[in-house]
Amino acid sequence: MAVLAVTKGFGPEAIAAAVIAGCPSVGENYAQELLAKLDALDALDALEGRRPEVHFIGRLQSRKVRALAGVVDVWQTIDRPVLVDEVARRAPGARIMVQVNVSDEPQKGGCAPGEAPALVTAAREAGLDVEGLMTVGRTGRPDAAREGFRMLRLLADEVGVRQRSMGMSEDLEVAVSEGSTMVRVGTALFGDRPPPAQPPK
Ligand SMILES: *Cc1c(COP(=O)(O)O)cnc(C)c1O
């Protein structure tokens, strides 16, 4: 079981702290914030050349893919054909996950569960390395997310992928009990996120 340290909202020191503490993969949500932080990290030299594995876990706009292509190692929020095409074009062979909206909540990203198999197939045909499926659990009490996590696990088996990226600070125990292979944890590791200085783009 992998722990992805979600460092959005924190400075580059949080990334350095995660890597030094033995958590070499970090999750980030916003393109500009990520790019600025990686520059700062190079300047800090805190990691002595070690670079974290960067997972992009935010809403992805296709026009941001080009700028991110050199720095993102795993694209976890691929949820529509245009993103498959754009990532395949800008980062051929990239490692991705298909994000699925298992709770049918309109404010959440992800394709409908019924669309996931076709999207996985399209990504494979485009030469992408589909490592897994990703989801954000239903909002509410942790147990509210259980049914959706169970669905993601079944879907992952159906499409034949290894990773099930599910579970965040509030619902990670439920996610693990339903077969998560990667929990994405921010506040439980780093505390409450500082309010953004400016609205994230
Ligand atoms: C912010 C975020 C997380 C981490 O959330 P916490 O509640 O701080 O653990 C995990 N996954 C996604 C997609 C996120 O946007």
The ligand as an ORCA input file, in Angstrom:
! r2SCAN-3c Opt
* xyz 0 1
  C      -6.510     17.444     -1.635
  C      -6.670     16.085     -2.171
  C      -6.309     14.964     -1.404
  C      -5.821     15.041      0.031
  O      -6.854     15.457      0.866
  P      -6.712     15.447      2.454
  O      -8.101     15.497      2.934
  O      -5.921     16.660      2.796
  O      -5.993     14.206      2.844
  C      -6.417     13.715     -1.999
  N      -6.875     13.574     -3.254
  C      -7.249     14.618     -4.002
  C      -7.753     14.389     -5.375
  C      -7.169     15.896     -3.474
  O      -7.573     16.939     -4.230
*
